[in-house]
């Protein structure tokens, strides 16, 4: 192989793309809390990037020139009191995840011990001479608190219920090895976090990182997907009214008879119907432009939730609803509402297009009939002009014959004056039919030539 072969300019970047978001290697007992901030203004993305750049510079951390603009893992404090901050920038939101050692306080909810980890983060950022992230850089869309701890497996949800304020728990055994369980109530706690308890019996550090990332993805993408639900519900009434309006319009089109040629009133009716259809079409296209991207994003986020759930490889615990079942019964119906609304919008747009085409075809047919009537009228005028022309040609034949015979008479009289005996009357009389015949056949020949294209070809 030739060693001088050049690499593609983007080969290194493309290769590293699959390694740009590796799972964090976690310790057996780890505490993770993650928050996702959605951007509502373009300036918020810029402000967040400036903050993470200042923090990166203060820690003297190395940043990948390409992937570092979308994901960074910064070590706020080294081991044994390791404290990590993972920053991820997505299309319309960003994620901030903190990894540290902070076990649950026995008999107390998640929020009691989570506060200690948050205080450590604030203190460390203050030591670096920086301020905490300004709340104005985004609006919190998801917040997850995950405790990873070694513990024996159990089929009794009541053992963990006190940690979740006594709420009904959702749980399952996860992984192909079935060496871990996940428990949650999928409810907001006092600080509006959704809490997860992951108990395990000796799993790999990277495997633990993947579990945590899947749980964060499930809650974050679930909430991002739900953004389309209020818009779908808001469109339900207007869509129903528009569908009824279009149905009534189609009924009017079916009952209106096609106007006869030259009837301006019928054409005005068709034009009014076309304006009404165009108004409905504009309204629907406006909805598609306004909400279509949101519904498409919800579908994409839903697929990410499904994938994260499948990667957990859940095994049901008897008598306990697992995450997949919960999402199928509570989350999927909401997403079906979004999909159905999107399908209704598209179907309504297609119906309007077909109705518009019917009206345009109808108007084009009327215009074609009017054009045919106009051509027929022009044909009648042409035939009348031809008859008039033939009449004029007949008169022209008489006039030309008269003048030609007159000239011959003058010539005959001139010959008599010169002493040549010429019977003027006889010559004049004989010239009349001769000249008339020549002129008649000449005019007829000219007419034939004109009918063939106005030119003759000689062999």
C-alpha positions in Angstrom: 0.0 0.0 0.0 1.3 3.4 -0.9 2.2 5.3 2.3 1.8 8.6 0.5 -2.0 8.3 0.2 -3.6 11.4 1.7 -6.4 11.3 4.3 -9.6 13.1 3.6 -9.7 16.5 5.2 -12.6 15.5 7.5 -11.5 11.9 8.3 -10.3 12.7 11.8 -13.3 14.8 12.7 -15.7 12.1 11.4 -13.9 9.4 13.2 -14.0 11.2 16.5 -17.7 12.0 16.1 -18.7 8.5 17.4 -16.5 9.1 20.4 -17.7 12.7 21.2 -20.2 11.7 23.9 -18.7 8.7 25.8 -20.4 7.6 29.1 -18.8 8.8 32.3 -17.1 6.0 34.2 -18.9 6.0 37.6 -17.9 4.7 41.0 -20.0 2.1 42.8 -21.7 4.7 44.9 -22.3 7.9 42.9 -24.8 10.8 43.0 -25.8 12.6 39.8 -28.1 15.5 39.2 -28.9 16.9 35.8 -30.8 19.8 34.6 -31.8 20.7 31.0 -32.3 24.4 30.0 -34.3 25.3 27.0 -33.5 28.4 25.0 -36.2 30.9 24.3 -34.0 33.6 22.9 -30.9 33.4 20.7 -28.8 35.5 23.2 -29.2 32.7 25.8 -27.2 30.2 23.9 -24.4 32.8 23.5 -24.5 33.6 27.2 -24.3 30.0 28.2 -21.3 29.3 25.9 -19.5 32.3 27.4 -20.1 31.0 30.9 -18.8 27.5 30.1 -15.8 29.0 28.3 -14.9 31.1 31.4 -15.2 27.9 33.6 -13.1 25.9 31.2 -10.4 28.6 31.2 -10.4 28.8 35.0 -9.9 25.1 35.2 -7.2 25.2 32.5 -9.0 22.3 30.8 -8.3 21.1 27.3 -11.1 21.4 24.8 -11.5 19.5 21.6 -11.5 22.1 18.7 -14.6 20.6 17.1 -16.6 18.5 19.6 -15.7 20.7 22.5 -18.2 23.2 21.1 -21.0 20.8 21.9 -19.9 18.6 24.9 -17.4 19.0 27.7 -16.6 17.1 30.8 -14.8 19.3 33.4 -13.2 18.1 36.6 -14.2 20.6 39.2 -12.5 18.6 42.0 -10.1 15.6 41.8 -10.4 12.2 43.5 -11.1 11.1 46.1 -13.7 13.9 46.4 -14.1 13.9 42.6 -16.6 16.4 41.3 -17.4 16.4 37.5 -19.5 18.8 35.4 -20.7 17.6 32.1 -22.0 20.2 29.7 -23.9 19.3 26.5 -25.3 21.7 23.9 -28.2 20.5 21.8 -30.3 22.1 19.1 -32.8 23.9 21.3 -31.6 23.1 24.8 -28.5 22.4 26.9 -27.8 19.9 29.6 -25.7 20.4 32.8 -24.9 17.3 34.8 -23.0 17.0 38.0 -21.3 13.8 39.2 -20.1 13.5 42.8 -20.1 11.4 46.0 -23.1 12.2 48.1 -25.0 9.2 49.6 -28.7 9.4 50.6 -29.4 10.4 54.2 -31.2 7.5 55.9 -34.9 8.1 56.3 -34.8 11.4 54.4 -35.9 12.3 50.8 -33.5 12.9 48.0 -33.6 16.7 48.3 -32.0 16.7 51.8 -28.7 15.2 50.6 -28.8 16.7 47.1 -28.5 20.1 48.7 -25.0 19.2 50.1 -23.8 18.3 46.6 -25.2 21.5 45.2 -23.4 23.5 47.9 -20.1 21.8 47.0 -20.5 22.8 43.4 -21.3 26.4 44.3 -18.3 26.6 46.7 -15.9 25.2 44.1 -17.1 27.6 41.3 -16.8 30.5 43.8 -13.2 29.4 44.6 -12.4 29.7 40.9 -13.5 33.3 41.0 -16.7 32.7 39.0 -20.4 33.1 39.6 -23.0 30.4 39.2 -24.9 30.3 35.9 -27.3 33.1 35.5 -30.9 31.8 35.6 -31.8 34.0 32.7 -29.7 31.9 30.3 -32.6 29.5 29.9 -35.7 27.9 31.3 -35.5 24.6 33.1 -37.3 21.9 31.2 -36.0 18.8 33.0 -34.3 18.0 36.3 -33.2 14.6 37.3 -31.6 13.3 40.5 -30.0 9.8 40.4 -28.5 7.9 43.2 -26.3 4.9 42.3 -25.7 2.6 45.2 -24.8 -1.1 45.9 -27.8 -2.9 47.4 -29.5 -6.3 47.3 -32.4 -6.7 44.8 -35.9 -6.7 46.1 -39.4 -7.3 44.6 -41.1 -5.2 47.3 -41.5 -1.5 46.2 -42.5 -0.6 49.7 -38.9 -0.9 50.8 -37.9 2.2 48.7 -41.2 4.1 48.9 -40.2 6.2 52.0 -37.4 7.8 49.9 -40.0 9.0 47.4 -42.5 10.4 50.0 -44.6 7.3 50.0 -45.6 7.7 46.3 -46.4 4.7 44.0 -43.2 3.5 42.5 -42.3 2.4 39.0 -39.4 0.0 38.8 -37.8 -2.9 37.0 -34.7 -5.1 36.9 -32.4 -3.8 34.2 -29.4 -5.0 32.0 -29.0 -8.3 30.3 -27.2 -9.6 33.4 -30.1 -8.5 35.7 -27.5 -7.1 38.2 -29.3 -3.7 38.7 -32.7 -2.3 39.5 -34.1 1.1 38.9 -36.9 2.7 41.0 -38.7 6.0 40.6 -42.1 7.7 41.2 -41.7 10.0 38.1 -43.0 12.8 40.3 -41.5 16.2 41.1 -40.0 16.4 44.6 -39.9 19.6 46.7 -37.3 21.2 44.4 -39.1 19.9 41.2 -36.6 17.1 40.5 -37.5 13.7 39.2 -35.6 11.2 41.4 -34.2 7.8 40.4 -32.7 5.1 42.7 -30.4 2.6 40.9 -29.4 -0.3 43.1 -26.8 -2.8 41.7 -24.7 -5.8 42.6 -21.3 -5.1 41.1 -21.7 -3.6 37.6 -18.9 -2.1 35.4 -18.1 1.6 35.8 -18.9 2.4 32.1 -22.0 0.3 32.3 -23.1 2.4 35.3 -22.4 5.5 33.2 -24.6 4.2 30.4 -27.5 3.5 32.8 -27.3 7.0 34.2 -27.2 8.5 30.7 -30.2 6.5 29.6 -32.2 7.6 32.6 -31.3 11.3 32.0 -32.2 10.9 28.3 -35.6 9.3 29.1 -36.7 12.2 31.3 -35.1 15.0 29.2 -36.4 13.8 25.9 -39.8 12.9 27.4 -40.2 16.5 28.5 -38.9 18.0 25.2 -41.3 15.7 23.3 -44.3 16.9 25.5 -43.8 20.5 24.2 -45.9 19.5 21.2 -48.9 18.4 23.2 -50.3 21.8 24.2 -50.0 22.9 20.6 -51.8 19.8 19.4 -54.6 20.4 21.8 -54.8 24.1 20.9 -55.2 23.1 17.2 -58.0 20.6 17.8 -60.8 23.1 17.8 -59.6 25.2 14.8 -58.8 22.1 12.8 -62.3 20.8 13.4 -63.9 24.1 12.4 -61.7 24.3 9.3 -62.6 20.7 8.3 -66.3 21.6 8.5 -65.8 24.8 6.6 -64.0 22.9 3.8 -66.7 20.2 3.7 -69.3 22.9 3.3 -67.3 24.6 0.6 -66.9 21.3 -1.4 -70.7 20.8 -1.1 -71.3 24.3 -2.5 -68.9 23.5 -5.4 -70.8 20.3 -6.1 -74.2 22.2 -6.2 -73.1 25.2 -8.3 -73.8 24.5 -12.0 -71.0 25.4 -14.4 -71.7 28.8 -16.0 -72.5 29.0 -19.7 -70.2 30.8 -22.0 -70.4 34.5 -21.5 -72.2 34.3 -18.1 -70.2 36.7 -15.8 -72.3 35.8 -12.8 -71.3 32.2 -12.9 -67.6 33.1 -13.2 -67.9 35.5 -10.3 -69.3 32.6 -8.2 -66.3 30.4 -9.1 -63.9 33.1 -8.4 -65.5 33.7 -5.0 -65.2 29.9 -4.2 -61.6 29.9 -5.3 -60.9 32.9 -3.0 -62.5 31.0 -0.1 -60.4 27.9 -0.8 -57.3 30.0 -1.0 -58.0 31.5 2.4 -58.4 28.1 4.0 -55.2 27.0 2.3 -53.3 30.0 3.6 -54.5 29.3 7.1 -53.5 25.6 7.0 -50.0 26.5 5.6 -49.6 29.0 8.4 -50.4 26.3 11.0 -47.9 23.9 9.3 -45.2 26.6 9.3 -45.9 27.5 12.9 -46.4 24.0 14.5 -44.9 21.5 12.0 -41.4 21.7 13.2 -42.6 21.3 16.8 -44.5 18.1 15.9 -41.5 16.8 14.0 -39.2 17.4 16.9 -41.6 15.7 19.3 -41.6 12.6 17.0 -37.7 12.6 17.0 -37.6 13.0 20.8 -40.1 10.2 21.2 -37.9 7.9 19.2 -34.9 8.8 21.5 -37.0 7.9 24.6 -38.0 4.6 23.0 -34.3 3.8 22.2 -33.2 4.7 25.7 -35.8 2.5 27.2 -34.9 -0.5 25.0 -31.2 -0.1 26.0 -32.1 -0.5 29.7 -33.3 -4.0 28.8 -36.0 -4.0 31.5 -37.3 -7.1 33.2 -40.6 -6.7 34.9 -40.9 -7.0 38.7 -44.1 -8.9 39.8 -46.8 -6.4 40.7 -44.7 -3.3 39.8 -45.2 -1.3 36.6 -41.9 -0.7 34.8 -40.7 2.3 32.9 -41.7 0.9 29.4 -45.2 0.2 30.5 -45.6 3.6 32.2 -44.4 5.3 29.0 -46.7 3.2 26.8 -49.8 4.1 28.9 -49.0 7.7 29.9 -46.5 9.1 27.4 -47.4 7.4 24.1 -51.0 8.6 24.0 -49.8 12.2 24.3 -47.4 11.6 21.4 -50.1 9.9 19.3 -52.1 13.1 19.8 -49.2 15.1 18.2 -48.9 12.6 15.4 -52.6 12.6 14.7 -52.7 16.4 14.7 -49.8 16.4 12.2 -51.6 13.8 10.0 -54.8 15.9 10.1 -52.9 19.0 9.1 -51.3 17.2 6.2 -54.6 15.5 5.1 -56.4 18.8 5.3 -53.7 20.4 3.2 -54.0 17.7 0.6 -57.8 18.1 0.5 -57.5 21.8 0.0 -55.0 21.2 -2.8 -57.4 18.8 -4.6 -60.4 21.2 -4.1 -58.3 24.1 -5.5 -57.4 21.9 -8.5 -61.1 21.1 -9.1 -62.0 24.7 -9.0 -59.2 25.7 -11.3 -60.0 22.9 -13.7 -63.6 24.1 -13.7 -62.6 27.7 -14.4 -60.2 26.6 -17.1 -63.0 24.6 -18.8 -65.3 27.6 -18.8 -62.5 29.8 -20.2 -61.8 27.1 -22.9 -65.5 27.2 -23.8 -65.4 30.9 -24.1 -62.3 30.7 -26.2 -64.0 28.2 -28.5 -67.1 30.5 -28.8 -64.7 33.4 -29.6 -63.0 31.3 -32.3 -66.3 30.3 -33.8 -67.4 33.9 -33.9 -64.1 34.8 -35.6 -64.7 32.0 -38.1 -68.1 33.4 -38.9 -66.6 36.8 -39.4 -63.9 35.4 -41.7 -66.5 33.6 -43.8 -68.5 36.8 -44.1 -65.4 38.7 -45.1 -64.7 36.1 -47.7 -68.2 36.5 -49.2 -67.8 40.2 -49.2 -64.3 39.8 -50.8 -65.8 37.6 -53.5 -68.5 40.1 -54.1 -65.9 42.9 -54.4 -63.8 40.7 -56.7 -66.9 40.3 -59.0 -67.4 44.0 -59.1 -63.6 44.4 -59.7 -63.9 42.0 -62.6 -66.5 44.2 -64.2 -64.6 47.4 -63.6 -61.3 46.0 -64.9 -63.0 44.6 -68.0 -64.7 48.0 -68.6 -61.4 49.9 -68.4 -59.5 47.3 -70.4 -62.1 47.4 -73.2 -62.1 51.2 -73.1 -58.3 51.2 -73.7 -58.7 48.8 -76.6 -61.4 51.1 -78.1 -59.0 54.0 -77.8 -56.3 52.0 -79.6 -58.8 51.1 -82.4 -59.9 54.7 -82.9 -56.2 55.7 -83.0 -55.6 53.2 -85.8 -58.5 54.7 -87.8 -57.1 58.2 -87.4 -53.8 56.8 -88.8 -55.6 55.6 -91.9 -55.8 51.9 -90.9 -59.3 50.6 -91.4 -60.2 49.0 -88.0 -63.8 48.1 -87.1 -63.8 49.7 -83.7 -67.2 48.3 -82.6 -66.4 44.8 -83.6 -63.0 44.9 -81.9 -64.5 46.3 -78.8 -67.3 43.7 -78.7 -64.9 40.8 -79.2 -62.5 42.1 -76.5 -65.2 42.1 -73.8 -65.6 38.3 -73.3 -61.9 37.7 -74.0 -60.7 40.2 -71.4 -63.4 39.2 -68.9 -62.4 35.5 -69.3 -58.7 36.3 -68.8 -59.3 38.3 -65.7 -61.7 35.7 -64.3 -59.1 32.9 -64.7 -56.3 35.1 -63.4 -58.3 36.0 -60.2 -59.2 32.4 -59.7 -55.6 31.3 -60.1 -54.4 33.9 -57.6 -57.0 32.7 -55.1 -55.7 29.1 -55.4 -52.1 30.2 -54.9 -53.2 32.2 -51.8 -55.0 29.1 -50.5 -51.9 26.9 -50.9 -49.6 29.4 -49.1 -49.3 32.4 -51.4 -46.4 31.0 -53.5 -45.8 28.6 -56.3 -42.8 26.4 -57.0 -41.5 25.6 -60.5 -40.0 22.3 -61.5 
